[in-house]
């Protein structure tokens, strides 16, 4: 490993875990919701049950050990320390693949898919996996000044892949990872073999385009999000510091803020833990709690939400759209992604496909990148 890239291990002091359990035991609970659903946010009974499990039964050390079993590194790019996983395939000719997570997520989201990607049945489908933690997230540094936007992160990721020696690579992402992967299409097109997205984003075309029934349904979902499901984004894009005081001080507050998004965005029939296990939900929360990144992660919304230009790109693009995720009219996507080679609307799954449907997502990645290698 070069001097610019150094190995990294996660070693959370036991005192921090004791402090967490103390805070959970001393939670000051709000009164119960006045409805019989989640329309006001996470229900009190479920939150109490989940916090009790977190306090008495959840095992962070198991997740820490699993992360430490993978090659992890840190490097400094544009003055910021960046944490990343770099798991090479046993097949030397594998395609380098950059996986970018979103919010509320972390590199933990991809743990169940990495083995599927690096060592598939057909070696020609193999990937070398690079999975960084976003600035202000997880074990990457927290920016101490403004300017760390989607565009700047995309530029940093291009530097990261070059630093690792990859002159040609693919990019995949969902949520912010979709924003950043798409931005790479205009930031680093000469080195990108393809872009794969689970949440494709594009602005309304200037010219009139025909919308089929599927696209009309996508428009309805977009309107629903704007009207009733975007409160978290409004707060984090305007007042991340204000909400950060509570989230950084209260583990139950941090849990409620994150689990609310999983309830809304995962594909489930009323039992969230059938889609995402209880331990994996808590793993996700721990990546924010232990690193104290509730506020710094929210600042990416302040920097970029509703502000990114969504530049067009001619890099080959594939989209795998899961039914409970944000939908975009395909006609809009075709205006931004000039070489849209793969589009599939899946039958099940939500906003966190690497957690909810890892085998399906792995198959979608293989299918698309066969078209561009």
C-alpha positions, 0 to 999 in steps of 0.5 A: 500500500502506498503512503497515500493509502493506509490500512484502517481498522475499526476499534470502538472503545468499550466506554462508548458502548457503555455510554450508549447503553446508559443513554438508552436506559435513561431515554426520556420518551415522548407521548404516544402518537395519536394515530394507529399508523406511522403517519406521524413517525415511528410508533412509540411501542416499536421504538421502546421495543427496538431500544430495549433490544439495542440496549440489552441484546444487540452486538456491535462487536460482531459487525465491527469484526465483520467490517474488519474482516474486509480490507479497509483503508483511509486516504486524504483527498482534497484535504479530507480523510476518506475511509473506504473498503477495497475488496479485490476479486480472486479473478485478476481481470475483474471489472473495478466497481465503485459502490456509493451509499446514500443517506441514511446509510453507510458501507454496511449497506453493501456487506451482503453483496460484496461476496456475490460481486467479487466471486460470481459463478462466471469469472467474467462477471467479477468485480473488484469492489471499492466502497467509500464512506461519503464525506461526513459519514461513517469513518470518513472525516467531517468537512470543517468548511462548506463546499463538499457537494455532490459534484466535489464528492464525485471529483474526489471519487475520481481521484480515489479510483485513479489513486488505486490504479484503476484507469477504467471502472464502473460506478453504482449507487442509490440515493446520494450514490445515484447523484454522485455516480451520475455526476461522475458521468460528466466529471470523469467520463473518460475513465467510466465504463458504465453507470448503474443506478437504482434511483435515476434522477433527471430534470423535466425535459425542456421539450415535451415528451410522451409519458406512458402509463408507467411514467404517469405512475412515476409522476404521481409518486414524485408528487406524493414525495413532495407533498407528504414524504420530504420533511426530513430533506427540508429540515436537513437541507435548511437546518442540519445544525439545528436537528443535529443537537438532538440526534447527536445527544440522544441515541433514541432520537438518532434511531427514530430519525433513521428508522422512519426512513427505512419504514417509508422506503423499504418494501414491506407489508407492515413488518419492516424487519422482514425487509431489513433485519433488526440487527442491520437496522441498528448497524446502520444507526451505529455507523452514525451514532459511534462516529457522531456524524448526524450533523455532518451527514445532514450537511450534504443536503444543505450543500446539494439537495435541489441544487445539483445541475444534473448534467447530461452524460453519454457514458453508458447507463443502466437503471434497475428501479425497485417498486418502493424506491423513488420513481422517475419517468423513463422518458425524462431519464432518456433525456439526461442519460444519452446512452441508456442501455438497460432499464428494468422495473423490478417486482419487489424491493425498495430504496435499500436493495443491497440490504433488501434484495442483494442477489437481485441487485448483484444480478442486475449489476452483472447484466448491465456491465456485460453490455459495456465490458 
